[in-house]
Amino acid sequence: MSLAPFIKNAEPKKDATTLLVTTANEEYAIPLKEIDSIFLLFCIKGKPLTEDGPVHIYDNRKDKEQTPIKNVQAFKIT
């Protein structure tokens, strides 16, 4: 599922430039200008991502064998 509609619906401030994704171990900065290529995976074969979820984050511009961002705990727009 594309992340862009959710971010746009949140109506970030005009000077916002970055989506910060906090995981159990790291923080990732995704430029808002690239948000259209970001997708969320909520389940595999109809089963929720319980071990390393609740979502996995993929970048549509990268190859299909990319390592997703897992163990997502928070999103923050700055």
N, C-alpha and C positions, 0 to 999 in steps of 0.2 A: 504494500500500500504506500502510495506516495506521501511523504511528510509535508510537502509544500502547502497543500490546502489547509492543514492544521496550523502551520506557522502563520500563513497569511490571514487566517480567520482570527488569530490571536491579536492582530493589529499591532505589530511591534512599533516602537517609536521610530520616527523617521531617521534618527541618527544611529539606529541599531545596525551592526555590521556582522555579528557573529552569533552562532548557535553553539553554546557550550554543552557538551554531553558528558555527564559524570557517570562513571562506572564504579564498580567495587574497587578498582585499582588505579584508574587513570582519569584524566580529563582530556577530551578531544575538542578542538575548535574547528567548526565548520563555517566557512564564510556564507552569509545569507545569500549572496549572489549565486552560490552553487546549490542552493537548497532544492532546486527542481530535479536534481539528479539523485537525491537521497530517498531511499525506500526503507520501510520497516517490514520486518517479518514477524508475525505474531504467533504462527503455529507451523508445524510440519505434519503433513498427513492428517490434518484435522485435530492434532493434539497441541495444547498450549506449551510454550517453551518454559517449563517449570525449573529446569536445572540451571540454565544460564540466561534466562529471560528477565523480564517479561517480553522484551523485543530484541531482535538483532537488527543492526543498521547496516545497510549496503549502499554503495555508491554505484549508480548505474553506468558511470563512465569507466569503471574498472572492469577487469575480466570477471567471468563467472566463477572463477576459482578463488576469488578474493577472500580474505579472512574478515568476517564481519566484526563490528563492535558489539560485544556481548555484555551481559550483566549490567545493563543500563539502569541507573538509579534516578537520574534527574536530567531535565533540559532547562537551560536558562538562556534567554536572549539578551545579548549585551550590545 
